[in-house]
């Protein structure tokens, strides 16, 4: 049976009422061999320092709440085993987001961007209920299935160098989710979303660092979605120029 | 602690009631860990800018007469120029390999009724096209075509 291993956790702390800027605080944690990073943070909260603030919920990599930078890399802490880390583990809030407190970041900016891309099925005319379910072939599902696995954990935003410098950029998850509906055979809102993709937070700001895809815990591959969205946005723009009535 | 990012990065349009700490850049950006290749990729732009300036200089020399052209050609034998061209060649190889690695997944799932071929086929086609164009350029420069 494996032994308990003591690790030092260097955790970023920030109290908006007291701290001028974030600082770090260290905790020695006896880690069980089967622990994830989140287990250690919960141990700190429960046993060492109840003032520590961090987000978590499902503990099974579905809710996307517990994203943090662990040893500099955006990580879903409920999924990442501790055995891949050394004796000292650095835990910080996600990069590129304002920090509300300790490891908790402000997500309102993301929700505003997400709403811009209308991540739901848009139809010119709603199908009547009597018409039954909108059917889809397996190959039509395959086109967007990967992109629909996004859990909004924000790791992709924390890894993106463009998000850090271009505040208007829609960012990986929002574009991936918009593109997911653009290529859904049941959707008719691609033109509307493509206008958003070409607008202020446009998809062309992406310089294809590919880091969003590298850190994605659900293998959504947002970098692929963004670059496919670029192509479709250009085709849509050209169709608007050359086809009668803008190709409508 | 990492450098501060743009203060408006991922900030809501209207600030919330709580004071927040400013967003910070990814800790390893731009020169450490997995960002190194990306930064190098972007930095090769400087090499291409210098190559463009060199091409302009050669065109200028060509228009300035035989002596100026010969002098420009001789100056290209300078070790510094040779080193620069070696760097430019390495840059092209690096950019080509990275671009080809990322290119297939950026293809749209469908263009009209057509679907792109599988990724390994796209990779093979890209490298085949690269080799073919390189061979063509070598043949032209060696005088095999238009010689």
Interface residues (C-beta under 8 A of the other chain):
Chain A: X12 X14 X16 X19 X21 X22 X24 X69 X72 X73 X74 X92 X95 X96 X97 X98 X99 X100 X101 X105 X106 X108 X109 X110 X112 X143 X157 X158 X159 X160 X161 X163 X164 X165 X166 X167 X171 X183 X207 X208 X209 X210 X211 X214 X221 X223 X224 X227 X228 X230 X231 X232 X235
Chain B: X1 X2 X5 X6 X8 X9 X10 X11 X12 X13 X16 X18 X19 X20 X21 X22 X23 X24 X25 X26 X27 X28 X29 X30 X33 X34 X35 X38 X42 X102 X105 X106 X107 X108 X109 X110 X111
